[in-house]
Amino acid sequence: IVNGPRRDERLKQQPLTLSMIPFLGTLCQSSEAEIVWEQHFSEFEIAFLQNHRVGKVKLIPGTCYIEMARAMVREQHGRTGFALLNVDFQTIMFLDELELRGAPTVRLRLQRASSQLTITSRLQDGSWDTNAVMNVELRRATDDSYLDLSEIRSRLPERVDGETFYANTGNDYQGEF
């Protein structure tokens, strides 16, 4: 990320604004060393996310952390290619106690020098848990940097439709999951 153009250069001259960016939240800190966003899920988002279940347990899907990283790259660098390296999912963000403890607060912290992105969360006044850590690497598009889906499909010996696949996982996905 350090080598790519920064769209946040304007932040050095302007006060922070509180505009909400989906999957990213609001910018709450920007310095030469790091950028920090914080988000609070809306009731609608929580209701949707609680439909993701492993077994019967409501939790944030791992792909949600990937979407958060994608939102960060897009906000900082526009529509550019990127890779997430050394992705380490550390702590599950459970969503089964929200009625008792409230919705989680989620923070994304990007260390500029190392391009390390850390995603943490907490419920109300609880301690912060590290949910995921990953390194973000910007990629330049090349003529051969696309996926040929028909070629990939031709290499797969068997096709399983989504309904059958998810029915066999043993999970209790609901709603749109």
Secondary structure, 3 states (H helix, E strand, C coil): CCCCCCHHHHHHCCCCCCCCECCCEEEEEECCCEEEEEEECCHHHHHHHCCCEECCEEECCHHHHHHHHHHHHHHHHCCCEEEEEEEEECCCCECCCHHHHCCEEEEEEEECCCCEEEEEEEECCCCCEEEEEEEEEEECCCCCCCCCHHHHHHCCCCCCCHHHHHHCCCCCCCCCC
